[in-house]
Amino acid sequence: MQQAQRLTTALLATMTCFFATIQQQIEALSLAPAIEQAVRAPLIPAVDIERVAARSSRAEARTHLRALSAQGLESRLAPDHPIPALDTETRAHIEQVASDCAGLFQRSSSAVEDRNGQLSRYHHGRHRLSDRKLAALTAVHHCHIRRPDGTTAAARFCGRAPPPLFAQPIARVPLPPRPRRRRPPKPKLPYLTPLAA
């Protein structure tokens, strides 16, 4: 109970940030109020439930969750709803934004999967990562590692591909100067020859 009480404030702050981010992304679409409400209420939760169903290990849970997702989408696909009247490009853009919004909420399994799982293994093997090493690993993860579809985490977050990661340091870091010329080694003094003479 004490641990739950300590985490309540942080949990509320996380949920507030989550819903504020979703609201900001939906408002950026400049949709009609009816379409905006449909994106917020049935569409985003249905996409999220579909993702949970895909990760579920039990067949009956997958079937139940997919039925819930389809039930939430039925009202959006009704002929009298304003979304089906939109053009194909606008609908695809709305679905992409809804998918991005659903992906903002990460469940506890992320502690052992993907980025957090990788960092956990790094910490376990090396006992502690320096701040510099952690920043380098984060930059490589965000801007260099690609999914099978060819996108990076930064491209999915920003909506456009960032410049190549390793091209930037090559362009910005000056080349090292030429090495100094080696002087010829001084001849060694013959220590024993004068004594032998």
C-alpha positions as CSV (number, residue, x, y, z in Angstrom):
1,M,0.0,0.0,0.0
2,Q,2.8,2.4,0.9
3,Q,4.5,1.8,-2.5
4,A,1.2,2.4,-4.3
5,Q,0.7,5.6,-2.4
6,R,4.2,6.8,-3.3
7,L,3.6,6.1,-7.0
8,T,0.1,7.6,-7.2
9,T,1.4,11.2,-7.9
10,A,3.8,9.9,-10.6
11,L,1.0,7.8,-12.2
12,L,-1.4,10.7,-12.3
13,A,1.2,12.9,-13.9
14,T,2.0,10.2,-16.5
15,M,-1.7,9.8,-17.4
16,T,-2.2,13.5,-17.5
17,C,0.8,13.9,-19.9
18,F,-0.5,10.9,-22.0
19,F,-4.0,12.4,-22.5
20,A,-2.6,15.9,-23.0
21,T,-0.3,14.6,-25.8
22,I,-3.2,12.8,-27.5
23,Q,-5.4,15.9,-27.3
24,Q,-2.6,18.0,-28.8
25,Q,-2.1,15.6,-31.7
26,I,-5.8,15.3,-32.4
27,E,-6.3,19.1,-32.4
28,A,-3.4,19.5,-34.8
29,L,-5.5,17.6,-37.4
30,S,-8.1,20.5,-37.4
31,L,-11.0,18.1,-37.8
32,A,-14.7,18.7,-37.4
33,P,-16.0,18.1,-33.8
34,A,-17.8,14.9,-34.7
35,I,-14.8,13.4,-36.4
36,E,-12.5,14.5,-33.6
37,Q,-14.7,12.9,-31.0
38,A,-14.8,9.7,-33.1
39,V,-11.0,9.6,-33.3
40,R,-10.6,10.2,-29.5
41,A,-13.3,7.8,-28.3
42,P,-13.7,4.7,-30.5
43,L,-10.7,4.7,-32.8
44,I,-7.7,5.1,-30.5
45,P,-8.9,2.7,-27.9
46,A,-9.8,0.1,-30.6
47,V,-6.3,0.4,-32.1
48,D,-4.8,-0.1,-28.6
49,I,-7.0,-3.1,-27.9
50,E,-6.0,-4.6,-31.2
51,R,-2.3,-4.3,-30.3
52,V,-2.9,-5.9,-26.9
53,A,-4.7,-8.8,-28.7
54,A,-1.8,-9.3,-31.0
55,R,0.5,-9.7,-28.0
56,S,-1.7,-11.9,-26.0
57,S,-0.5,-15.5,-25.6
58,R,-3.9,-17.2,-25.2
59,A,-6.3,-17.7,-28.1
60,E,-9.5,-17.0,-26.2
61,A,-8.1,-13.7,-24.9
62,R,-7.1,-12.7,-28.5
63,T,-10.6,-13.6,-29.8
64,H,-12.3,-11.6,-27.0
65,L,-10.0,-8.5,-27.4
66,R,-10.4,-8.5,-31.2
67,A,-14.2,-8.7,-30.8
68,L,-14.0,-5.6,-28.4
69,S,-11.9,-3.8,-31.0
70,A,-14.3,-4.6,-33.8
71,Q,-17.2,-3.5,-31.6
72,G,-15.5,-0.1,-31.0
73,L,-14.9,0.4,-34.7
74,E,-18.5,-0.5,-35.9
75,S,-19.8,3.0,-35.1
76,R,-16.9,4.6,-37.0
77,L,-17.5,2.4,-40.1
78,A,-21.3,3.1,-40.2
79,P,-22.4,4.7,-43.5
80,D,-24.0,7.7,-41.8
81,H,-20.8,8.6,-39.9
82,P,-18.7,11.5,-41.3
83,I,-15.4,9.6,-41.4
84,P,-16.3,7.2,-44.3
85,A,-17.2,10.4,-46.3
86,L,-13.6,11.6,-46.1
87,D,-11.1,11.1,-48.9
88,T,-8.7,8.1,-48.7
89,E,-5.6,10.2,-48.0
90,T,-7.2,12.0,-45.1
91,R,-8.5,8.8,-43.6
92,A,-5.1,7.2,-43.9
93,H,-3.5,10.2,-42.1
94,I,-6.1,10.1,-39.3
95,E,-5.5,6.4,-38.9
96,Q,-1.7,7.0,-38.7
97,V,-2.2,9.6,-36.0
98,A,-4.6,7.3,-34.1
99,S,-2.0,4.5,-34.3
100,D,0.8,6.9,-33.1
101,C,-1.5,8.0,-30.2
102,A,-2.2,4.4,-29.2
103,G,1.5,3.7,-29.2
104,L,2.2,6.4,-26.7
105,F,1.0,4.3,-23.8
106,Q,3.5,1.6,-22.9
107,R,2.6,-1.2,-20.6
108,S,4.8,-2.8,-18.0
109,S,6.1,-5.5,-20.4
110,S,8.3,-2.8,-21.9
111,A,10.6,-3.2,-18.8
112,V,11.8,-6.5,-20.2
113,E,11.4,-5.9,-23.9
114,D,12.8,-3.6,-26.6
115,R,14.8,-0.6,-25.4
116,N,14.4,-1.0,-21.7
117,G,15.2,-4.6,-21.9
118,Q,18.4,-3.9,-23.8
119,L,19.5,-1.3,-21.3
120,S,18.7,-3.7,-18.4
121,R,21.0,-6.3,-20.0
122,Y,23.7,-3.7,-20.5
123,H,23.5,-2.6,-16.9
124,H,23.5,-6.2,-15.7
125,G,26.6,-7.1,-17.6
126,R,28.5,-4.0,-16.9
127,H,27.1,-3.1,-13.5
128,R,26.7,0.5,-14.4
129,L,26.6,2.5,-17.7
130,S,28.2,5.9,-17.7
131,D,26.0,8.9,-18.7
132,R,28.1,9.3,-21.8
133,K,27.7,5.6,-22.8
134,L,24.0,5.8,-22.1
135,A,23.6,8.9,-24.3
136,A,25.5,7.2,-27.1
137,L,23.4,4.0,-26.9
138,T,20.2,6.2,-26.9
139,A,21.3,8.1,-30.0
140,V,22.1,4.8,-31.9
141,H,18.7,3.4,-30.9
142,H,16.7,6.5,-31.9
143,C,18.6,7.4,-35.2
144,H,20.4,4.3,-36.5
145,I,18.5,1.0,-35.7
146,R,15.8,0.4,-38.2
147,R,12.7,-1.8,-38.2
148,P,12.0,-4.2,-41.1
149,D,10.0,-1.4,-42.8
150,G,13.2,0.8,-42.8
151,T,12.0,3.4,-40.3
152,T,13.9,4.6,-37.2
153,A,12.4,5.6,-33.9
154,A,13.2,9.2,-34.6
155,A,11.5,9.0,-38.0
156,R,8.4,7.5,-36.5
157,F,8.3,10.1,-33.7
158,C,8.9,13.2,-35.9
159,G,7.2,12.0,-39.0
160,R,10.3,12.4,-41.2
161,A,13.6,10.7,-41.5
162,P,16.5,12.4,-39.7
163,P,19.9,12.8,-41.4
164,P,22.2,9.8,-41.3
165,L,23.6,9.4,-37.8
166,F,27.2,8.8,-38.6
167,A,27.3,11.4,-41.4
168,Q,26.9,14.2,-38.9
169,P,30.0,13.5,-36.8
170,I,32.1,13.0,-40.0
171,A,30.9,16.4,-41.3
172,R,31.4,18.2,-38.0
173,V,34.5,16.7,-36.3
174,P,37.7,18.1,-37.8
175,L,40.2,15.7,-39.1
176,P,43.1,15.1,-36.8
177,P,46.4,16.9,-37.7
178,R,49.2,15.1,-39.4
179,P,51.4,13.2,-37.0
180,R,54.6,14.9,-36.0
181,R,57.7,14.0,-37.9
182,R,59.8,11.6,-36.1
183,R,63.3,12.8,-35.3
184,P,66.0,10.3,-36.1
185,P,67.1,8.5,-32.9
186,K,70.3,9.7,-31.3
187,P,73.2,7.3,-31.6
188,K,73.8,5.4,-28.5
189,L,77.0,6.2,-26.7
190,P,79.4,3.3,-26.5
191,Y,79.7,2.8,-22.8
192,L,82.0,-0.2,-22.7
193,T,84.3,0.7,-25.6
194,P,86.3,3.4,-23.9
195,L,86.8,1.2,-20.9
196,A,88.1,-1.7,-23.0
197,A,90.6,0.6,-24.7
